[in-house]
Amino acid sequence: MQKIYHKSILGIAVMFFFSSYGQAKDELKTDPQEREIQAFRNKVQEQAQKQKSEIQRLKSLGHKEFISENGNEKQLIGADENGRPMYYTTLNAGAAKMTKADNLYSGGGLGLNITGNNMIIGQWDYSKPRTTHELLTGKINSYDNLQNQTISRHSTNIAGTLAGNNGEAEARGIAYEAKINAYDWVDDVPEMLSQAYNGTNGILVANNSYGFDPMYLQNYQFGKYNVTAQSWDNLMYLKPYLQIVKAAGNAREIDPGIVPQVSAKNGYDLLEGAGIAKNVLVVASAKKNVNMNSDEAFDVSAFSSYGPTDDGRIKPDICAPGENMYSSIETYDAAYGTYRGTSSAAAVVSGIITLLQQYYKSVSPTQSYMLSSTVRALLAHTANDKGTEGPDYIYGWGLADAKRASEAIYNNIEGIINNEKKSTLIKEVTLNQGNKYTLYVVPYEESQPLSATISWTDPQGNLVNNVVDLSNPNVVNDLDLKIVKINSNGTESTYYPWKLGGMSNLTGAATKTSTNDVDTIERVDVKNPEIATYKIIVSPKTNATPLLPGGSQTFSIVVSNVDFCYKEDLKTLVSPADDITTSQTILAKQIVAGNKIIAPVQGVEYIASRNIALLPGFQVEPGARFHAFITPCFDLISAMRYRAQERVGSEVLSVSNTSSSVSEHFTLFPNPAKEEVNIRFFLQSQSSIKISVYDASGKLISSEQSSTKFPKGEFIKTIDTRSYSQGIYMVSIETAEYKETKKLIIK
């Protein structure tokens, strides 16, 4: 096959380098982000220059620049750290129905019409798709003359799987109304950097259905954090909206006589190159099954490469159908064929992400698109598990489920649709050095798990030595997720994230008995939760753990089965205009009430996510029943939290007729404490509050005085004790009614 190829790696890198200086020099001086991007561009240019020389050297030794064999296209792209040749190769061996992406289409059952309209997908591949194919007419926005002009089957098929339309119905792509910006793979990093969404325009998804050819890899290179993984991680850190999707590879079908690694660990430890990156979404292939009778009626393809990475991370991340993929091929404009491979599975996931981004934006047009960390958290949270409960090194978190992911977006508490009850939280948070993030939640149903998933785009890791299966963690900013149940007796029960056993236990079931020290996606599941208060806590590994490079780390969190929402930030109720005579629920972030609950009304609820203030003049008439509670899932709670009454099953209590004799004015839990202590105290009448902490010598450590009076009721104050030394302390509370002191032990 004749190769028409005029692209120079160095030439394009230099052109890219000079064009970047078209921006104002003042901007580079004042914008740290732009300085980082420019430094990365310079590094990429240096690497490209070096690899161009390596290609010429290797060609002079007889290595071919292009190889076509077994349906795959290969290209010499440079040398490894020891000067050995490295080749990129394509990864070849109804997807919409199996992943339920068709549920988002018109008539799909969700009442939506999400098809990729006005969205752009980035496609990096061996060469040019057949742009005149009937399935791709008008689909390819750009493919300039500096790219490889060879029209290839692989790129044509992947483009059709991504966004093909107006051809044969069975060949329609996942995001079939999207457009594609297509490139060859030679300068993938600088091109992805240039094309990535910048807050105004650019691509949100980059599909990369290729990887290093395993035939040219040494044993230590499988699973090793390498230059390519480092570069792609840094790219995504600098462009946090861009999600790169990569095929896991098809190495399990290679003859072990040629690649001994294939059988060395029974198909495990076959990931390579960018498949080792922390932030890249790595996709395994499942056998196609359009008639699934259950969510786990799928099996891995015989060729799909298993993980993990050398440090034991959960890779691949996700799986999607990659067999019997009917789509466009390059021979003529109406030609179709069936493909197999993780290349196709990756394209399916890229299409799904495009649909989910479009839907997320459509729910609230004023909000931004999802960060890539939110995309990863959402897909991991909603994937269909296979086999033993929890993730594994075969399927990752399971089969991508576009329907469940879109339902989570629909049910997002922070995006109200049709004023309906919501039960999911999707949130993006920046965690600063030394802080932790706490959400207080109450489960919606006992029969469904209370689940929380976090993901973050981690800075590039450090390159490691050429040692087989070196287990040093590659994570830089190690965040920990846990869910803590506050028991009725003041004790706490802790639930930890899933994690796998690494190279020493490749086939073992996932555990959830301790913190996860390697993954940048963490999920905690509480099966059959009680209707009680749970704390979801996200924190750095330790209070002193540095968050690099600037003392903060943005993360995304998805929580499901949550029993609360709010319609407005502040609800103010005054008498007589807001006096209540009918059963109703008042929902808000903050409620300030000076109204009356008029007898004989029953079933009045005030629900807030931050605080409820009952002002002088608030009254519940005898015979009326009123219930107030707080489910604060929106902010780190540092102020006093009013809990007039607690929800116990469906019981509703009367405020005005309640008279309880309090045997002690306040309690401390847990005690002994380590990271924090909760102070639960009671008021029989309104009063201001003063809380003081003293060490064993009587020295005042801290003191807080409320600026306003709190009404009758029960309160909780949480104190962060991570800065306290081990020992004995005294906690004192002073109100208009009492002054009382208790001993606190810090472990």
C-alpha positions, -999 to 999 in steps of 0.1 A, spaced: 0 0 0 14 34 -10 18 58 19 11 95 11 27 111 41 43 145 43 41 154 79 72 163 98 71 158 136 97 185 141 82 209 116 48 208 132 61 211 167 82 241 157 52 257 140 31 250 170 57 265 193 60 297 174 23 302 169 18 299 206 37 331 210 10 350 192 -6 355 226 4 386 245 36 384 264 19 402 293 -6 374 295 22 348 299 38 369 326 7 373 347 -12 340 342 4 311 360 -18 286 341 -6 300 308 30 298 319 25 261 328 9 254 295 38 271 276 64 252 296 46 220 287 45 230 250 83 236 252 88 201 268 67 184 241 87 202 214 119 190 228 106 154 230 93 156 194 127 168 182 145 140 200 120 113 186 124 126 151 161 119 153 154 85 168 130 76 139 157 84 114 183 64 133 160 34 136 150 36 99 187 35 90 190 3 110 162 -13 89 131 -7 110 101 1 88 82 33 94 48 19 85 36 -17 88 2 -31 78 -7 -66 92 -36 -85 106 -60 -56 100 -39 -31 120 -19 -1 109 14 5 127 38 34 127 72 40 141 69 69 165 103 69 182 124 50 207 120 40 243 145 51 270 169 24 259 168 32 222 145 3 212 118 10 185 83 20 197 53 16 174 18 29 177 -8 4 165 -45 5 159 -64 -18 182 -89 -38 162 -101 -72 166 -261 -23 184 -235 -7 211 -261 21 218 -286 -4 230 -262 -24 252 -250 7 270 -285 22 270 -273 53 251 -304 49 229 -325 59 260 -312 95 255 -325 96 219 -359 108 209 -384 81 217 -358 63 239 -380 62 271 -365 91 290 -383 119 272 -351 133 258 -336 142 225 -298 140 232 -279 130 201 -247 151 202 -261 181 184 -236 210 184 -210 189 201 -175 182 187 -155 151 194 -117 149 189 -105 118 171 -68 109 170 -60 79 148 -36 64 123 -47 85 94 -76 101 75 -112 88 77 -130 86 44 -148 119 46 -169 113 16 -185 82 31 -223 85 33 -222 79 70 -196 107 75 -208 133 49 -205 167 66 -192 150 98 -154 158 97 -148 194 106 -111 194 100 -83 173 87 -56 195 73 -30 187 46 -2 183 72 -18 151 85 -13 116 71 -35 116 40 -38 78 37 -75 69 40 -76 40 64 -103 15 74 -96 20 111 -101 57 113 -132 55 90 -147 28 112 -140 46 145 -154 79 131 -186 61 121 -189 46 156 -184 80 172 -208 101 151 -219 84 119 -253 93 105 -275 93 74 -263 60 61 -274 25 71 -295 27 103 -276 -2 119 -244 17 115 -255 49 132 -229 63 157 -234 68 194 -234 107 192 -248 107 157 -254 144 154 -220 154 167 -191 166 145 -155 154 145 -122 172 145 -99 145 132 -61 142 133 -34 115 129 -16 103 160 19 118 154 15 150 173 -14 139 195 -3 157 227 3 193 213 -29 189 192 -50 178 221 -36 206 242 -45 231 215 -80 217 208 -91 212 245 -121 231 258 -109 263 274 -141 274 291 -156 289 259 -150 265 231 -130 234 222 -134 197 225 -145 179 257 -136 144 246 -105 130 228 -108 95 214 -75 76 211 -82 41 198 -45 31 197 -15 23 218 20 9 218 25 -24 199 31 -51 227 55 -69 203 81 -42 208 77 -39 246 99 -53 274 84 -70 304 90 -40 327 72 -17 304 38 -34 310 20 -15 338 49 10 342 42 47 347 60 61 316 67 93 297 35 90 276 13 84 307 30 113 325 25 136 295 -12 128 290 -18 132 328 -2 167 327 -22 176 296 -54 168 314 -43 186 345 -37 217 325 -70 213 306 -94 200 333 -125 197 310 -108 174 285 -114 137 289 -90 115 270 -104 81 262 -80 53 254 -85 17 242 -71 -9 267 -56 -30 240 -61 -64 225 -30 -82 237 -47 -113 251 -51 -127 216 -14 -123 207 7 -155 205 25 -159 239 54 -173 219 58 -138 204 49 -118 235 56 -139 266 38 -114 289 5 -125 275 7 -158 294 30 -148 322 2 -137 344 -28 -154 327 -37 -123 307 -32 -97 335 -6 -69 335 -9 -61 297 -16 -23 299 9 0 283 17 36 274 -11 61 281 -32 32 295 -12 36 327 -21 73 331 -42 82 361 -66 106 345 -71 89 311 -103 68 309 -91 33 298 -118 11 281 -120 -27 280 -141 -45 255 -172 -66 262 -189 -90 238 -218 -74 221 -252 -85 235 -281 -63 223 -307 -86 241 -294 -82 277 -319 -96 301 -301 -82 331 -276 -54 338 -248 -79 342 -255 -100 311 -222 -92 295 -188 -109 292 -153 -96 285 -139 -101 250 -113 -128 246 -88 -103 233 -93 -74 258 -62 -66 278 -64 -69 316 -48 -46 341 -36 -35 366 -10 -8 366 22 -16 385 10 3 416 -22 -16 416 -47 10 404 -81 -1 390 -74 -2 353 -91 -5 329 -116 20 342 -148 9 323 -159 -14 296 -182 -11 266 -192 -33 236 -163 -39 212 -173 -68 191 -194 -71 159 -194 -33 156 -210 -26 123 -199 7 108 -183 25 78 -152 12 61 -130 30 36 -133 10 3 -161 31 -12 -187 57 0 -214 31 8 -191 4 22 -198 -11 56 -181 -38 77 -179 -54 111 -150 -46 134 -139 -59 168 -114 -45 193 -110 -22 223 -107 6 196 -144 3 190 -152 1 228 -133 33 234 -153 50 206 -185 39 222 -175 55 255 -164 87 238 -198 89 222 -215 83 256 -195 111 273 -204 135 245 -241 127 251 -238 131 288 -220 165 285 -247 177 261 -274 166 285 -257 181 316 -254 214 299 -290 213 287 -304 208 322 -290 242 332 -277 261 302 -260 287 325 -238 261 342 -205 249 327 -199 215 312 -187 188 336 -151 186 345 -134 155 333 -132 143 369 -170 145 371 -173 125 340 -151 97 354 -169 98 388 -203 96 371 -193 67 348 -178 47 377 -207 55 400 -234 43 375 -216 14 358 -231 -21 358 -210 -44 379 -201 -79 368 -193 -110 389 -180 -106 424 -192 -73 439 -169 -44 434 -143 -34 407 -117 -57 392 -88 -56 367 -109 -70 339 -139 -47 336 -128 -19 359 -160 -5 374 -182 -24 349 -202 -18 318 -209 19 310 -246 27 315 -256 59 298 -292 56 311 -282 54 347 -257 82 342 -283 105 326 -308 97 354 -281 107 380 -278 141 361 -316 144 361 -318 137 398 -290 161 407 -301 180 437 -283 211 425 -301 212 392 -339 213 398 -361 199 370 -399 203 372 -397 209 410 -394 171 415 -379 153 445 -342 146 438 -320 120 453 -285 125 438 -258 150 443 -232 159 416 -208 185 428 -173 199 421 -153 210 451 -118 226 456 -101 212 487 -75 235 502 -44 225 521 -51 212 556 -89 211 552 -114 183 547 -148 183 531 -178 169 550 -213 163 538 -241 153 561 -267 131 544 -298 110 552 -305 81 529 -337 81 509 -344 43 509 -331 16 531 -334 -10 503 -309 9 481 -272 15 489 -260 49 500 -231 54 475 -205 81 471 -179 83 444 -150 108 441 -126 115 413 -99 141 407 -75 150 380 -42 144 396 -10 162 386 16 143 366 34 116 386 71 110 388 88 86 364 99 53 380 128 30 375 128 2 349 119 -24 375 93 -51 368 61 -44 388 75 -15 409 46 -9 433 54 27 443 21 47 442 19 72 412 -7 93 429 5 128 438 -25 143 457 -39 113 476 -74 121 487 -93 97 510 -131 91 509 -151 75 537 -186 74 550 -192 76 587 -225 67 603 -234 86 635 -250 60 658 -277 68 683 -254 61 712 -228 87 700 -204 61 685 -195 61 648 -192 33 622 -168 39 593 -173 26 557 -142 26 534 -137 26 496 -133 -3 473 -97 -13 465 -79 -42 448 -49 -62 458 -24 -52 431 2 -74 415 3 -97 445 -34 -106 443 -46 -100 407 -77 -122 409 -88 -114 444 -121 -98 452 -121 -61 459 -121 -52 496 -134 -22 515 -118 -24 549 -93 5 548 -83 36 529 -73 35 492 -38 48 487 -34 45 449 -66 52 429 -79 86 418 -114 72 416 -128 60 449 -163 47 457 -179 38 490 -211 18 491 -232 14 523 -256 -15 516 -290 -13 532 -284 19 551 -305 30 580 -325 62 579 -300 81 600 -274 107 596 -242 98 577 -211 119 572 -193 117 538 -157 129 543 -131 137 517 -97 147 530 -60 146 521 -41 115 534 -30 134 565 -35 170 578 1 177 568 -1 160 533 9 187 508 -15 193 479 6 201 449 14 222 431 -5 251 446 -19 239 479 -53 228 466 -70 199 447 -103 201 428 -123 169 430 -158 158 419 -183 138 440 -214 119 431 -237 107 459 -269 87 453 -299 77 475 -300 110 493 -332 121 510 -332 159 507 -331 188 483 -337 225 484 -355 249 461 -340 282 472 -312 295 494 -333 313 519 -370 310 529 -383 336 552 -417 330 568 -436 358 586 -470 360 603 -498 363 593 -489 361 556 -471 327 559 -491 311 587 -497 274 578 -531 257 578 -525 228 555 -500 199 555 -468 209 536 -431 207 534 -409 238 533 -376 231 515 -347 256 515 -310 259 522 -318 282 552 -352 288 568 -360 318 590 -394 314 605 -415 338 626 -449 324 615 -475 302 631 -486 266 626 -523 267 630 -542 238 647 -554 213 638 -529 210 608 -508 179 608 -476 169 589 -459 203 585 -421 199 578 -393 224 576 -363 208 558 -331 228 554 -296 220 542 -278 245 564 -298 259 593 -333 267 606 -339 298 628 -372 299 647 -376 336 656 -395 350 686 -431 349 675 -428 314 659 -456 293 673 -470 258 670 -506 259 683 -516 230 707 -529 201 686 -508 210 655 -479 188 646 -446 202 632 -413 186 623 -380 204 615 -347 188 606 -315 195 588 -298 174 561 -268 196 553 -252 181 522 -241 214 506 -214 230 528 -188 221 553 -207 226 586 -187 248 609 -215 266 626 -241 254 651 -267 231 636 -302 233 649 -320 200 651 -354 207 666 -363 170 663 -349 140 646 -367 120 620 -374 85 633 -391 64 607 -423 83 597 -430 96 632 -439 132 635 -435 149 669 -450 180 684 -427 209 693 -450 228 715 -461 199 737 -427 183 741 -413 184 775 -382 163 781 -361 162 812 -325 164 802 -303 143 825 -271 161 812 -268 193 793 -243 181 768 -224 150 755 -191 145 736 -187 119 709 -166 102 699 -146 103 731 -117 95 729 -115 115 697 -89 117 669 -98 140 640 -129 157 654 -153 157 683 -191 164 681 -207 183 710 -244 176 714 -261 200 737 -297 210 747 -315 242 754 -348 245 773 -351 282 763 -335 305 739 -299 315 748 -266 325 734 -238 298 735 -202 300 745 -179 269 740 -144 268 753 -116 242 753 -88 241 778 -57 218 780 -48 198 811 -29 228 826 -60 250 823 -47 270 793 -74 282 770 -70 265 736 -101 279 718 -133 298 725 -164 305 704 -193 328 713 -225 328 692 -235 362 680 -273 354 682 -295 335 705 -306 300 696 -341 287 702 -351 258 724 -339 225 710 -310 202 704 -278 213 687 -245 198 675 -212 216 672 -183 198 654 -147 208 664 -117 199 643 -92 183 667 -65 173 642 -42 201 654 -46 190 691 -18 170 707 -26 137 724 -38 142 759 -66 153 782 -87 185 775 -117 201 792 -147 213 772 -169 239 788 -203 251 776 -219 283 790 -255 293 784 -281 314 801 -293 282 819 -261 265 828 -223 262 827 -209 227 825 -175 211 818 -166 176 805 -133 158 799 -122 151 764 -94 126 755 -75 131 722 -58 99 710 
